[in-house]
Amino acid sequence: MAAHTFHKPRASQVPPVSHAPYAPHAAYGCTEPHEHYAPYVAHEPYGPVVPQDPHPVARRVQRALHPVNARLDEHLPIDHKLSQVYRVGAGLTGLLLVVFGILGLVDRIGFFDTGGDTVLALNTNGALSVLSICIGGLLIVGMVVGGTFASTLNIVLGVLFIASGFVNLALLDTGLNFLAFKIQNVLFSFVVGVMLMWFGMYGRVGSALPHDNPYWRARHPEQAAREDRARLAQGRLSRPDTV
């Protein structure tokens, strides 16, 4: 019986083709050379080209005044309540500062006098009186405007009052204390700053805002739209059919 002979297939005589490794694709964040990926080919960006904003400064100011694109409609109960809180906080604080500044000017205290003149138990001079009137007037403007503008103004000025308290605390009993601050003025700055921030953040900052809150709706537009559709559908189902 003839033995079966198995022949091993002859290896191909074609020499292997050597591929030069490709350079790293920096455009895609690649830092290692490749051997199996095609090289990067420059192309036009996909999709429509977004035009550059011709007014970037105005856009930044608008985003600063309306950081979550929320606008208060004072015809709605929740919006009206929030705007009232912002107006009251700005109005009361502004009135207090204006009265303090006017009393300081009436006493004819020197502009940068540090002699210890007091108004309403607070040390003051002409410069501090004028500054108080300006800030108080700005808060009264915020009270008149109301809405998100008043809220943002309260928050910003509250932060500035707290920062002013720390700065003037470091400048007490130094030659740079041009506003004649004493420790009671520092404490007043802290109290006014915290009060303004509380009024400005009311109903705007928090982890448990109600879903009818305009700031919550601006931060979660998709979920707010789903809830509106569900509420509308539920209202249609609960409404009796009328012929």
C-alpha positions in Angstrom: 0.0 0.0 0.0 1.4 3.3 -1.1 2.2 5.7 1.6 0.6 9.1 1.4 3.0 11.9 1.1 2.0 15.3 2.4 3.8 18.1 0.8 4.2 21.3 2.8 3.0 24.3 0.7 5.8 26.3 -0.6 6.2 29.7 0.9 5.5 32.6 -1.2 8.5 34.0 -2.9 7.1 37.6 -2.9 9.1 39.6 -0.4 7.0 41.3 2.3 6.3 44.9 1.7 7.6 47.2 4.4 5.4 50.1 5.4 7.0 53.2 6.9 5.4 54.1 10.1 3.1 57.1 9.9 3.8 60.2 11.8 1.7 61.0 14.9 -1.6 62.8 14.2 -1.3 65.8 16.4 -4.7 67.1 15.1 -6.4 64.2 16.8 -4.4 64.3 20.0 -2.3 61.3 19.0 1.2 61.3 20.3 2.4 57.8 19.1 3.3 56.7 15.5 1.0 54.3 13.7 1.5 51.5 11.3 -2.1 50.5 10.6 -3.9 53.9 10.4 -4.2 56.2 7.4 -2.3 59.5 7.6 -4.2 62.6 8.6 -5.5 64.5 5.5 -6.6 68.1 6.1 -10.2 68.8 5.2 -12.8 71.5 5.7 -14.7 71.3 8.9 -18.0 69.4 8.9 -21.3 71.2 9.1 -22.0 74.8 8.6 -19.4 77.4 9.5 -20.5 79.3 12.5 -19.9 83.0 12.0 -17.9 84.9 14.5 -19.8 87.0 17.0 -19.4 90.7 15.9 -20.2 92.0 19.4 -18.4 89.7 21.9 -18.3 92.4 24.6 -22.0 93.0 24.5 -22.6 89.2 24.6 -20.5 88.8 27.7 -22.3 91.7 29.4 -25.6 90.1 28.6 -24.5 86.7 29.9 -23.2 88.4 33.1 -26.6 90.0 33.6 -28.5 86.9 32.6 -26.2 83.9 33.4 -28.9 81.3 32.9 -31.0 83.2 30.3 -33.9 83.4 32.9 -36.3 86.3 32.6 -38.8 86.9 35.3 -42.4 87.4 34.2 -44.0 89.3 37.1 -47.5 88.2 35.9 -46.6 84.8 37.3 -46.9 84.2 41.0 -43.5 82.6 41.6 -41.7 85.2 39.5 -43.5 88.1 41.1 -42.6 86.8 44.5 -38.9 86.5 43.6 -38.8 90.0 42.0 -40.4 91.5 45.2 -37.6 89.9 47.3 -34.9 91.3 45.1 -36.5 94.8 45.0 -37.0 94.9 48.8 -33.4 93.9 49.4 -31.9 96.4 47.0 -34.3 99.2 48.1 -33.8 98.9 51.8 -30.0 98.6 51.6 -29.8 101.4 49.1 -31.9 103.7 51.2 -29.8 103.0 54.3 -26.6 103.8 52.4 -28.0 107.0 50.9 -29.1 108.3 54.3 -25.7 107.4 55.8 -23.9 109.3 53.0 -26.2 112.4 53.1 -25.8 112.7 56.9 -22.0 112.5 56.4 -22.0 115.3 53.8 -24.3 117.5 55.9 -21.8 117.3 58.8 -19.2 118.8 56.4 -16.6 116.2 57.3 -13.3 116.5 55.4 -13.1 114.4 52.2 -10.2 112.2 53.5 -10.5 113.2 57.2 -9.6 110.4 59.6 -10.4 112.3 62.8 -13.0 109.9 64.0 -16.3 111.6 63.0 -19.2 109.3 63.3 -22.7 109.0 61.7 -25.2 106.4 62.9 -22.4 104.9 65.1 -20.2 104.4 62.1 -16.9 106.2 61.4 -17.0 108.2 58.2 -15.5 111.0 56.1 -16.4 112.8 52.9 -15.1 110.1 50.6 -17.0 107.3 52.3 -20.2 109.5 52.3 -20.0 110.1 48.5 -19.2 106.4 47.9 -22.2 105.3 50.0 -24.5 107.6 48.1 -23.3 106.3 44.7 -23.7 102.6 45.8 -27.1 103.4 47.4 -28.3 105.1 44.2 -27.2 102.0 42.2 -29.2 99.8 44.5 -32.2 102.0 44.2 -31.9 101.7 40.4 -31.8 97.9 40.8 -35.0 98.2 42.9 -36.8 100.1 40.1 -35.6 97.6 37.4 -36.3 94.5 39.5 -36.1 91.0 38.1 -32.9 89.2 37.3 -31.0 92.5 37.1 -31.8 93.3 40.8 -30.8 89.8 41.8 -27.5 89.9 40.0 -26.8 93.4 41.4 -27.4 92.3 44.9 -25.1 89.3 44.6 -22.3 91.4 43.0 -22.5 94.2 45.5 -22.7 91.7 48.4 -19.5 90.1 47.3 -17.8 93.5 47.0 -19.0 94.6 50.4 -17.5 91.4 52.0 -14.3 91.9 50.1 -14.2 95.5 51.2 -14.6 94.4 54.8 -11.5 92.2 54.5 -9.4 94.8 52.7 -10.2 97.6 55.1 -9.7 95.2 58.1 -6.1 94.8 56.8 -5.8 98.6 56.4 -7.0 99.6 59.9 -4.5 101.9 61.8 -2.4 102.4 58.6 -1.8 105.4 56.4 -3.8 103.8 53.6 -7.1 103.9 55.5 -8.5 106.7 53.3 -12.1 105.8 54.0 -11.6 106.2 57.8 -12.8 102.7 58.6 -13.0 101.4 62.1 -13.9 98.0 63.3 -17.6 98.8 63.4 -17.4 99.8 59.7 -15.8 96.5 58.9 -18.5 94.6 60.7 -21.1 96.7 58.9 -19.6 95.8 55.6 -19.8 92.1 56.4 -23.4 92.3 57.6 -24.5 94.3 54.5 -22.6 92.0 52.2 -24.2 88.8 53.6 -27.6 90.5 53.6 -27.3 91.5 49.9 -26.1 88.1 48.9 -29.0 86.4 50.7 -31.5 88.7 49.0 -29.8 88.2 45.6 -29.5 84.4 45.9 -33.1 83.8 47.2 -34.9 81.4 44.9 -31.9 81.3 42.5 -29.2 79.2 44.2 -30.0 75.9 45.8 -30.3 72.2 45.3 -34.0 71.9 46.0 -35.5 74.6 43.8 -39.2 73.9 42.9 -39.7 72.9 39.3 -41.8 76.0 38.6 -38.9 78.2 39.5 -37.8 80.2 36.5 -34.1 79.7 37.2 -34.6 75.9 37.6 -36.5 75.9 34.3 -33.7 77.8 32.5 -31.1 75.4 33.8 -33.1 72.3 32.8 -35.1 73.3 29.7 -35.6 69.7 28.4 -37.0 68.4 31.6 -39.1 71.5 32.1 -40.6 70.9 28.5 -41.3 67.3 29.3 -43.1 68.2 32.5 -45.1 70.9 30.7 -46.2 68.3 28.1 -47.1 65.8 30.8 -49.1 68.4 32.7 -50.9 69.5 29.6 -51.8 65.8 28.7 -53.0 65.2 32.2 -55.2 68.2 32.1 -56.8 67.1 28.9 -57.5 63.6 30.3 -59.0 65.0 33.5 -61.2 67.5 31.7 -64.7 66.0 31.0 -65.7 65.7 27.3 -68.0 68.4 26.2 -70.3 68.1 23.2 
